């Protein structure tokens, strides 16, 4: 799971990659609920810093939606 500083530039491509890593993290039973929660929070914060005029912004939006669905379906969200 990517732990970029919020001060770094986030590109649509990097956000899509981060969501791919998040998908893998959720599928990994060794990841704790806190790690998953933290990773989802980073994705949301990074999405907030995207430039809406950057090439690939739409794909980043699709990835953000996927992350939200993964989060809502995860054990971390359900509190297990």
C-alpha positions as CSV (number, residue, x, y, z in Angstrom):
1,X,0.0,0.0,0.0
2,X,1.4,3.3,-1.1
3,X,2.1,5.8,1.7
4,X,2.8,8.9,-0.3
5,X,2.9,12.2,1.6
6,X,0.0,14.4,0.8
7,X,2.4,17.2,-0.3
8,X,3.5,15.1,-3.3
9,X,1.9,15.5,-6.7
10,X,-0.7,12.9,-7.3
11,X,-1.4,12.0,-10.9
12,X,-4.4,10.0,-12.2
13,X,-2.1,7.2,-13.1
14,X,-0.6,7.0,-9.6
15,X,-4.1,7.0,-8.0
16,X,-5.2,4.1,-10.3
17,X,-2.0,2.2,-9.2
18,X,-2.8,2.9,-5.6
19,X,-6.3,1.5,-6.0
20,X,-4.8,-1.6,-7.5
21,X,-2.6,-2.0,-4.5
22,X,-5.6,-1.4,-2.3
23,X,-7.5,-4.2,-4.0
24,X,-4.6,-6.6,-3.4
25,X,-4.3,-5.5,0.2
26,X,-8.0,-6.2,0.9
27,X,-7.6,-9.6,-0.6
28,X,-4.6,-10.3,1.7
29,X,-5.9,-11.8,5.0
30,X,-2.7,-10.8,6.8
31,X,-3.6,-7.1,6.4
32,X,-5.2,-5.6,9.5
33,X,-8.4,-3.6,9.5
34,X,-6.3,-0.5,10.6
35,X,-4.0,-0.9,7.6
36,X,-6.9,-1.2,5.2
37,X,-8.6,1.8,6.8
38,X,-5.5,3.9,6.6
39,X,-4.9,3.0,2.9
40,X,-8.5,3.9,2.0
41,X,-8.1,7.2,3.8
42,X,-4.9,8.0,1.8
43,X,-6.7,7.2,-1.5
44,X,-9.5,9.6,-0.6
45,X,-7.0,12.3,0.3
46,X,-5.0,11.8,-2.8
47,X,-8.1,11.9,-5.0
48,X,-8.9,15.3,-3.5
49,X,-5.5,16.6,-4.7
50,X,-6.0,15.5,-8.3
51,X,-6.1,18.1,-11.1
52,X,-9.4,17.7,-12.9
53,X,-7.8,18.8,-16.1
54,X,-5.1,16.2,-16.0
55,X,-5.1,13.5,-18.7
56,X,-6.6,10.3,-17.2
57,X,-8.7,12.1,-14.6
58,X,-11.8,10.1,-15.6
59,X,-10.0,6.8,-15.1
60,X,-8.9,8.0,-11.6
61,X,-12.6,8.7,-10.9
62,X,-13.5,5.1,-11.9
63,X,-10.7,3.8,-9.7
64,X,-11.9,5.9,-6.8
65,X,-15.4,4.4,-7.2
66,X,-13.9,1.0,-7.2
67,X,-12.0,1.8,-4.0
68,X,-15.2,3.0,-2.4
69,X,-16.9,-0.3,-3.3
70,X,-14.0,-2.4,-2.1
71,X,-14.0,-0.4,1.2
72,X,-17.7,-0.8,1.7
73,X,-17.4,-4.6,1.1
74,X,-14.4,-5.0,3.3
75,X,-14.2,-6.5,6.7
76,X,-12.5,-3.4,7.9
77,X,-15.6,-1.3,7.1
78,X,-17.9,-3.9,8.7
79,X,-15.7,-3.9,11.8
80,X,-14.8,-7.6,11.8
